[in-house]
Amino acid sequence: MARIYLVDDHQLLRDMLRAVLEVDGHEIVGEAATPTVAVTDIQRLAPDVVLLDLNLGPRSGLEVLAELQRRQLGAPVLVVSMSEQPRDLAQAMDLGAAGYVRKGSSREELRQAIDRVLAGSRHLAPAEAEMVRLGRSLAESDPAALSPRERQIAVMVCRGASSAEIGAQLHLSPKTVDTYRSRLMAKLGLSDVPALVRWAVREGLVGLDER
């Protein structure tokens, strides 16, 4: 049986998953409601598999996936979520998720998904596989996609660099940097730097420890 770590912002859901999984003989080695705690625990506890919700209150489970990938932590992650957003699911799989199970699925499907993930396979039903394809297609045609220069400046802003510091490194005037910054924020539909940081973490551009 497996050592499992739970990431969900609802205590009741974590308690229900714990009860179901322990009946099947699995050991729940830890749980968390936030990305920061989850990543720290996963690195320390090295579970066999992580069950991850994508909606963690104001945060996102995509942050967990991005950080696990950045730190090269090999724990397979099975997304267990209500999210049916194609872009979220596509991004989760591109960030290394091993599978997806909708909340409300049968206990048997969850059991099969865990078994497949533990065996090194992926678990993705045909409907979810189609969502992944749709999400990737939407991302490729997204007019809000940032240019390489905009992504570079976004990362530097998230790391606390001022417009003058960014300009000095990139040989741009501070005014030009401000223009890039305003444009990329508008493209992403974000209004402040904390929101930009959360986006950058989800994208895997910066780590949780760089916030």
C-alpha positions in Angstrom: 0.0 0.0 0.0 1.0 3.6 -0.5 2.2 6.5 1.6 -0.1 9.4 0.5 -0.1 13.1 1.0 -3.3 15.2 0.7 -3.5 18.8 -0.5 -7.0 20.4 -0.3 -8.2 23.6 1.3 -11.3 21.9 2.8 -10.7 20.0 6.0 -13.9 17.9 5.5 -12.7 16.7 2.1 -9.3 15.8 3.5 -11.0 13.9 6.3 -13.2 12.0 3.8 -10.3 11.1 1.6 -8.3 10.0 4.6 -11.1 7.7 5.8 -11.6 6.1 2.3 -7.9 5.6 1.7 -7.1 4.2 5.1 -9.8 1.6 4.7 -7.9 0.5 1.5 -4.8 0.2 3.6 -3.0 3.3 2.5 -1.1 5.5 5.0 -1.8 9.2 5.0 1.6 10.7 5.9 0.5 14.4 5.9 -1.9 17.0 4.6 -2.0 20.7 3.7 -4.3 23.5 2.7 -1.7 25.8 1.0 1.0 25.4 -1.6 3.8 26.5 0.6 3.1 24.0 3.4 2.5 21.3 0.8 5.8 21.6 -1.0 7.8 21.8 2.2 6.1 18.7 3.5 6.4 16.7 0.3 10.1 17.4 0.1 10.5 16.3 3.7 8.2 13.3 3.7 8.7 11.9 0.2 5.3 10.4 -0.2 4.6 7.7 -2.8 1.8 9.8 -4.3 0.2 13.2 -3.8 -3.6 13.9 -4.2 -3.9 17.5 -5.1 -6.9 19.9 -5.5 -6.4 22.7 -8.1 -8.6 25.2 -6.2 -6.9 26.1 -2.9 -8.9 29.1 -1.8 -7.1 32.2 -3.3 -4.2 30.0 -4.4 -3.9 27.3 -7.0 -2.7 23.7 -7.0 -0.8 24.6 -10.1 1.7 26.4 -7.8 2.4 23.1 -6.1 3.0 21.3 -9.4 5.2 24.1 -10.7 7.3 24.1 -7.5 7.7 20.3 -7.4 8.9 20.4 -11.0 11.3 23.2 -10.3 12.8 21.4 -7.3 12.8 18.1 -9.3 10.8 16.3 -6.6 9.6 13.0 -8.1 6.4 12.3 -6.1 3.7 11.5 -8.6 0.7 13.9 -8.3 -2.9 12.8 -8.9 -5.2 15.8 -9.3 -8.5 15.3 -7.5 -10.6 18.4 -8.3 -13.9 19.8 -9.3 -12.2 22.1 -11.9 -13.4 21.5 -15.5 -11.4 24.4 -17.0 -9.5 23.0 -20.0 -6.6 25.4 -19.5 -6.2 24.4 -15.9 -6.2 20.7 -16.7 -3.8 21.1 -19.6 -1.4 23.1 -17.5 -1.6 20.6 -14.7 -0.6 17.8 -17.1 2.1 19.9 -18.7 3.5 20.6 -15.2 3.8 16.9 -14.5 0.5 15.7 -13.1 0.2 12.0 -13.4 -3.6 11.9 -13.7 -6.9 13.6 -13.0 -10.0 12.3 -11.1 -13.1 14.5 -10.7 -14.4 15.0 -7.2 -17.6 13.0 -7.0 -16.1 10.0 -8.9 -16.6 6.6 -7.5 -14.3 5.1 -4.9 -13.3 2.4 -7.5 -12.2 5.0 -10.0 -10.0 6.7 -7.4 -8.6 3.4 -6.4 -7.7 2.5 -10.0 -6.2 6.0 -10.6 -3.9 5.6 -7.5 -2.9 2.1 -8.6 -2.0 3.4 -12.1 -0.1 6.3 -10.9 1.9 4.2 -8.4 2.7 1.8 -11.3 4.2 4.7 -13.3 1.3 5.2 -15.7 -1.0 8.1 -16.3 -4.7 8.1 -15.4 -6.8 10.3 -17.8 -10.3 9.3 -18.9 -11.2 10.1 -22.6 -13.3 13.1 -21.6 -10.4 14.6 -19.6 -7.9 13.8 -22.4 -10.1 15.8 -24.7 -10.1 18.7 -22.2 -6.3 18.6 -22.1 -6.2 18.9 -25.9 -8.7 21.8 -25.9 -6.8 23.6 -23.2 -3.5 23.3 -25.1 -5.2 24.6 -28.2 -6.7 27.6 -26.4 -3.2 28.4 -24.9 -1.6 28.3 -28.3 -4.1 30.8 -29.7 -4.3 33.0 -26.6 -3.7 36.7 -27.6 -2.7 37.4 -24.0 0.4 35.2 -24.3 3.5 37.1 -23.2 6.5 37.8 -25.4 9.8 36.4 -24.3 10.8 40.0 -23.2 7.6 40.4 -21.2 8.1 37.1 -19.5 11.6 38.1 -18.6 10.5 41.4 -17.1 7.6 39.7 -15.3 10.1 37.3 -13.6 12.4 40.2 -12.6 9.5 42.2 -11.2 8.4 39.1 -9.1 11.9 38.9 -7.7 11.7 42.4 -6.4 13.7 44.3 -9.0 12.8 48.0 -9.6 12.2 49.5 -13.1 15.6 51.2 -12.9 17.4 47.9 -11.9 15.6 46.0 -14.7 16.4 48.7 -17.2 20.1 48.6 -16.2 20.3 44.8 -16.7 18.4 44.8 -20.0 19.8 48.1 -21.4 16.3 49.7 -21.4 15.1 53.0 -20.0 13.0 52.7 -16.8 10.2 54.3 -18.8 10.4 51.5 -21.3 10.4 48.9 -18.5 7.3 50.5 -17.1 5.6 50.3 -20.5 6.4 46.6 -20.7 5.2 46.0 -17.2 1.9 47.8 -17.8 1.4 45.9 -21.0 2.1 42.5 -19.6 -0.2 43.2 -16.6 -3.0 44.2 -18.9 -2.5 41.1 -21.1 -2.8 38.9 -18.0 -5.7 40.8 -16.6 -3.8 41.4 -13.3 -3.9 44.6 -11.2 -1.0 44.2 -8.7 2.3 42.6 -8.1 1.1 39.9 -5.7 -1.3 38.7 -8.4 1.6 38.7 -10.9 3.7 36.6 -8.4 0.9 34.0 -8.1 0.7 33.8 -11.9 4.5 33.4 -12.2 4.5 30.6 -9.6 1.7 28.8 -11.4 3.7 29.1 -14.6 6.8 27.8 -13.0 8.7 31.0 -13.7 9.6 31.6 -10.1 9.6 29.5 -7.0 7.6 29.8 -3.8 10.8 30.7 -1.9 11.3 33.7 -4.2 8.1 35.4 -3.2 
